[in-house]
Amino acid sequence: MEHKSTAKYWVYFFIWLAILIVLLFVYRQFFWLALPGVCTYFALAMNIM
């Protein structure tokens, strides 16, 4: 099994998390649009997918 670096995915996860938090406070009705990015990149960073 090949061991890949997940640093890139962690960066993307934190960017999406920041977008989610901003949307939660600024446009509350649209915060769920950032959820797929947060969940996907968290799973990739944890090497689940």
C-alpha positions in Angstrom: 0.0 0.0 0.0 1.3 3.4 -1.0 1.6 6.1 1.6 0.4 9.4 0.1 0.9 12.9 1.7 -2.3 14.4 2.8 -1.1 17.9 3.6 -2.7 19.2 0.5 -6.1 17.8 1.6 -5.7 19.3 5.0 -5.2 22.7 3.5 -8.3 22.3 1.3 -10.2 21.2 4.4 -9.3 24.2 6.4 -10.2 26.5 3.5 -13.6 24.9 3.1 -14.1 25.1 6.9 -13.3 28.8 6.8 -15.8 29.2 4.0 -18.4 27.3 6.0 -17.9 29.5 9.1 -18.1 32.7 7.0 -21.3 31.5 5.4 -22.7 30.5 8.8 -22.4 34.0 10.1 -23.0 36.0 6.9 -25.4 34.0 4.7 -26.9 31.6 7.2 -29.3 30.1 4.7 -26.4 29.1 2.3 -23.9 27.6 4.8 -24.9 24.0 3.8 -23.4 24.7 0.3 -19.9 24.3 1.9 -20.7 21.0 3.7 -19.8 18.7 0.7 -16.4 20.3 0.4 -15.7 20.1 4.2 -16.8 16.5 4.4 -15.0 15.4 1.2 -11.7 16.9 2.1 -11.9 15.8 5.7 -12.4 12.2 4.5 -9.5 12.5 2.0 -7.2 14.1 4.6 -8.0 11.3 7.1 -7.3 8.8 4.2 -10.8 7.3 4.5 -11.5 7.5 0.7 
